[in-house]
Amino acid sequence: QASTILNEVTYQVGRTGAITPVANLEPVELAGTIVKRASLHNADQIEKIDLRLNDKVFVEKGGEIIPKIVGVDLAHRGVNTQPIQYISHCPDCGTELLRKEGDAKHYCPNEFGCPTQITGRIQHFISRKAMNIDGLGAESVELLFKNGLIHNFADLYELTKEQVMPLERMADKSATNMIIGIEASKITPFEKVLFALGIRFVGETVAKKLARHYKNI
């Protein structure tokens, strides 16, 4: 555990539209690495520990990759700390956030118009445990989306080498590998396709169970 100052809170949008608050910290050494950011999970946690900007906070590294804030050093709370106003609109597309009863997280409901959700879903679709498409990475997905070539995962299967070639940092070989990788993914087992679709509550295990029972789409 280490203590440091909370400078600001920023918000990340996930592929499901879930909003995750992230604490940006004064850099501090913790378990051999320099920590600048920590997970805050949701609005309830921020309220529960009465977190404020410029607070001195306790940071811990548990089993998670991103360290988390576990408490506030109230003895050192200054007079200029400000309560955190949780955002009401999506930081990416500006849509008003929703929070369903019993749900800890806020969500952006703009499923088909929020750029981060669109690219996040495609990045999940191509990932190693899902369709495992060689020659296509997270950055390529961003590039294809920004150039209007893809808006969902189905669009990947209509891409041509001629469309991809003019994009920046794209050479003949990388364009060829991308198209070959997409084509090769058509023989991916059904359980992986099901997981790749990114249906909420359908993780790897549930996808396997559904695929074993239903056999096909």
WODAWO-V802565 format. One record per pair of residues at least 24 apart in sequence whose C-alpha atoms are under 10 Angstrom apart, sorted by the first residue. I is the first residue (numbers start at 0). GAP is how many residues later the second one is. D is the distance in Angstrom with one decimal. If there is no record, write none. Layout:
# WODAWO-V802565
I:GAP:D, I:GAP:D
This chain:
# WODAWO-V802565
0:28:9.6, 0:29:6.8, 0:30:8.2, 0:57:6.6, 0:58:5.6, 0:59:4.6, 0:60:7.1, 0:61:9.6, 0:66:9.7, 0:67:9.9, 0:68:9.5, 0:69:9.1, 1:26:7.4, 1:27:7.5, 1:28:6.3, 1:29:9.1, 1:33:9.6, 1:55:8.3, 1:56:5.7, 1:57:5.3, 1:58:6.7, 1:59:9.3, 1:67:9.7, 2:25:7.6, 2:26:9.4, 2:27:9.3, 2:53:6.5, 2:54:5.3, 2:55:4.5, 2:56:6.0, 2:57:8.9, 2:66:9.3, 2:68:9.4, 2:69:8.8, 2:70:8.2, 3:24:6.4, 3:25:9.5, 3:31:9.6, 3:32:9.5, 3:50:9.4, 3:51:8.3, 3:52:5.4, 3:53:5.5, 3:54:6.8, 3:55:7.6, 3:68:9.8, 3:69:9.4, 4:48:8.4, 4:49:5.8, 4:50:5.7, 4:51:4.5, 4:52:6.0, 4:53:8.9, 4:54:9.9, 4:67:9.7, 4:68:9.9, 5:30:9.5, 5:31:9.2, 5:32:9.6, 5:45:8.9, 5:46:7.8, 5:47:5.8, 5:48:5.0, 5:49:5.6, 5:50:6.5, 5:51:6.7, 5:52:9.8, 5:63:9.7, 5:66:9.8, 5:75:9.8, 6:29:9.9, 6:30:10.0, 6:45:9.4, 6:46:6.1, 6:47:5.6, 6:48:8.1, 6:49:9.6, 7:29:9.8, 7:44:9.1, 7:45:6.2, 7:46:7.8, 7:47:10.0, 7:76:9.0, 8:28:9.4, 8:29:9.7, 8:30:9.9, 8:31:8.9, 8:43:9.6, 8:44:7.9, 8:75:8.0, 8:76:9.6, 8:77:9.0, 8:78:10.0, 9:27:9.9, 9:30:10.0, 9:76:9.7, 9:77:9.3, 9:81:8.9, 10:29:9.8, 10:75:9.3, 10:76:8.2, 10:79:8.6, 10:80:6.9, 10:81:9.4, 11:78:9.1, 11:79:7.7, 11:80:8.6, 11:104:9.1, 12:77:7.7, 12:78:7.7, 12:79:7.4, 12:80:9.9, 12:93:9.9, 12:94:8.4, 12:95:7.9, 12:101:9.2, 12:102:9.6, 12:103:6.5, 12:104:7.0, 12:107:8.9, 13:93:9.0, 13:94:9.2, 13:102:7.1, 13:103:6.2, 13:104:9.7, 13:105:9.8, 13:106:6.8, 13:107:8.8, 14:93:10.0, 14:96:8.7, 14:99:9.5, 14:100:9.5, 14:101:6.7, 14:102:4.2, 14:103:6.9, 14:104:7.5, 14:105:4.5, 14:106:5.2, 14:107:8.7, 14:108:8.8, 14:109:8.1, 14:183:8.4, 15:91:8.0, 15:92:8.4, 15:93:9.1, 15:95:7.7, 15:100:9.6, 15:101:6.4, 15:102:9.2, 15:104:8.2, 15:105:7.6, 15:182:8.1, 15:183:8.7, 15:184:7.4, 16:73:8.9, 16:80:9.2, 16:81:9.9, 16:88:9.7, 16:89:8.3, 16:90:5.1, 16:91:4.8, 16:92:6.6, 16:93:7.7, 16:94:6.9, 16:97:8.4, 16:99:8.4, 16:100:6.0, 16:101:9.5, 16:103:9.4, 16:104:10.0, 17:24:9.7, 17:72:9.8, 17:79:9.4, 17:80:9.6, 17:81:9.6, 17:86:9.8, 17:87:6.3, 17:88:6.0, 17:89:4.5, 17:90:6.6, 17:91:9.1, 17:99:9.1, 18:24:9.7, 18:68:9.5, 18:71:8.0, 18:72:9.1, 18:78:8.7, 18:86:6.5, 18:87:5.6, 18:88:5.8, 18:89:7.3, 19:85:7.6, 19:86:8.2, 19:87:9.3, 20:25:9.0, 20:65:8.6, 20:66:9.3, 20:84:9.7, 20:85:10.0, 21:44:9.8, 21:46:9.3, 21:47:9.9, 22:30:9.5, 22:44:9.9, 22:45:8.6, 22:46:8.2, 23:29:10.0, 24:29:9.3, 24:31:9.6, 24:32:9.0, 24:34:9.6, 25:28:9.7, 25:30:9.7, 27:31:9.2, 29:29:8.3, 29:30:7.9, 29:31:7.6, 29:37:9.1, 30:29:9.2, 30:30:7.7, 34:24:8.9, 34:25:10.0, 34:26:9.6, 34:31:8.8, 34:32:7.7, 35:30:9.9, 35:31:9.3, 36:29:7.5, 36:30:7.3, 36:31:8.4, 36:32:9.5, 37:27:9.6, 37:28:5.9, 37:29:4.9, 37:30:4.8, 37:31:6.4, 37:32:10.0, 38:25:9.5, 38:26:9.6, 38:27:6.2, 38:28:6.3, 38:29:4.9, 38:30:6.9, 38:31:9.9, 39:26:9.9, 39:27:9.3, 39:28:6.5, 39:29:6.7, 39:30:9.1, 40:27:8.7, 40:28:9.7, 40:63:8.7, 40:64:7.9, 41:44:9.3, 41:61:10.0, 41:62:6.4, 41:63:5.6, 41:64:7.7, 42:41:9.4, 42:42:9.4, 42:43:6.7, 42:44:9.4, 42:61:7.5, 42:62:7.2, 42:63:8.1, 43:60:6.9, 43:61:8.5, 44:24:9.6, 44:25:9.5, 44:59:9.1, 45:25:9.7, 45:37:9.6, 45:38:7.9, 45:39:9.9, 45:40:8.9, 46:36:9.2, 46:37:8.6, 46:39:9.8, 49:24:9.6, 49:33:7.8, 49:34:8.8, 50:30:9.2, 50:31:8.8, 50:32:6.9, 50:33:7.0, 51:25:9.1, 51:28:9.6, 51:29:5.7, 51:30:5.2, 51:31:4.6, 51:32:5.5, 51:33:9.3, 52:27:8.5, 52:28:5.4, 52:29:5.2, 52:30:6.5, 52:31:6.5, 52:32:9.9, 53:24:7.8, 53:25:9.6, 53:26:7.4, 53:27:5.3, 53:28:7.4, 53:29:9.7, 54:24:9.8, 54:25:9.0, 54:26:6.2, 54:27:8.6, 54:28:9.8, 55:25:9.7, 89:24:8.7, 90:25:9.9, 91:24:6.9, 91:25:9.3, 92:24:9.9, 111:39:8.6, 111:40:8.8, 112:38:9.4, 114:27:9.2, 114:30:8.5, 114:31:9.1, 114:36:9.1, 115:26:9.2, 117:24:9.6, 117:27:8.6, 117:32:9.4, 117:33:6.8, 117:34:6.7, 117:35:9.1, 118:24:9.8, 118:25:9.4, 118:26:7.1, 118:27:9.6, 118:31:9.1, 118:32:8.0, 118:33:8.0, 118:34:9.3, 119:78:9.8, 120:31:7.9, 120:32:7.9, 120:75:8.5, 120:76:7.8, 120:77:6.7, 120:78:9.7, 121:28:9.2, 121:29:8.7, 121:30:6.5, 121:31:5.6, 121:32:9.4, 121:33:9.9, 121:34:9.0, 121:74:8.7, 121:75:8.7, 121:76:9.1, 122:30:9.0, 122:73:9.4, 123:29:9.8, 123:71:9.1, 123:72:6.4, 123:73:8.1, 123:74:7.1, 124:27:9.7, 124:28:7.1, 124:67:9.3, 124:68:8.1, 124:69:9.6, 124:70:8.0, 124:71:4.4, 124:72:6.2, 124:73:7.2, 125:27:8.6, 125:30:9.8, 125:55:9.9, 125:56:8.9, 125:59:9.0, 125:67:9.9, 125:70:7.3, 125:71:9.8, 126:69:8.0, 127:64:9.8, 127:68:9.8, 128:63:7.2, 128:64:9.8, 128:66:8.4, 128:67:8.1, 128:75:8.2, 129:55:9.8, 129:58:8.6, 129:59:9.6, 129:61:8.8, 129:62:5.1, 129:63:6.5, 129:64:8.3, 129:65:6.1, 129:66:4.7, 129:67:8.5, 129:68:9.3, 129:74:8.6, 130:50:9.9, 130:51:8.9, 130:53:9.6, 130:54:6.1, 130:55:8.5, 130:56:9.3, 130:57:6.4, 130:58:8.7, 130:59:9.8, 130:60:10.0, 130:61:6.3, 130:62:6.3, 130:63:9.5, 130:64:8.7, 130:65:6.2, 130:66:9.4, 131:49:8.6, 131:50:9.2, 131:52:9.6, 131:53:7.1, 131:56:8.4, 131:60:9.0, 131:61:10.0, 131:64:9.3, 132:44:9.9, 132:45:8.0, 132:46:9.6, 132:47:9.1, 132:48:5.3, 132:49:5.9, 132:50:8.8, 132:51:7.7, 132:52:6.0, 132:53:9.7, 132:55:9.7, 133:43:7.3, 133:44:6.7, 133:45:9.1, 133:46:8.1, 133:47:4.7, 133:48:7.4, 133:49:9.9, 133:50:8.6, 133:51:8.5, 134:38:9.7, 134:39:6.7, 134:40:8.0, 134:41:8.5, 134:42:5.2, 134:43:4.3, 134:44:7.8, 134:45:8.0, 134:46:5.8, 134:47:8.1, 135:38:8.9, 135:39:9.3, 135:41:8.2, 135:42:5.6, 135:43:8.8, 135:45:7.4, 135:46:8.1, 136:41:9.3, 139:24:9.9, 139:27:9.6, 139:28:9.9, 139:29:9.5, 139:30:9.2, 139:38:9.3, 142:24:7.7, 142:25:8.3, 142:26:9.8, 152:43:9.6, 152:44:8.5, 155:26:7.1, 155:27:9.4, 156:25:6.6, 156:26:7.3, 156:28:9.6, 156:29:9.1, 157:24:9.6, 157:25:9.9, 188:27:9.8, 189:24:10.0, 189:25:7.6, 189:26:6.6, 189:27:7.8, 190:24:8.7, 190:25:8.8, 190:26:9.8, 192:24:9.4
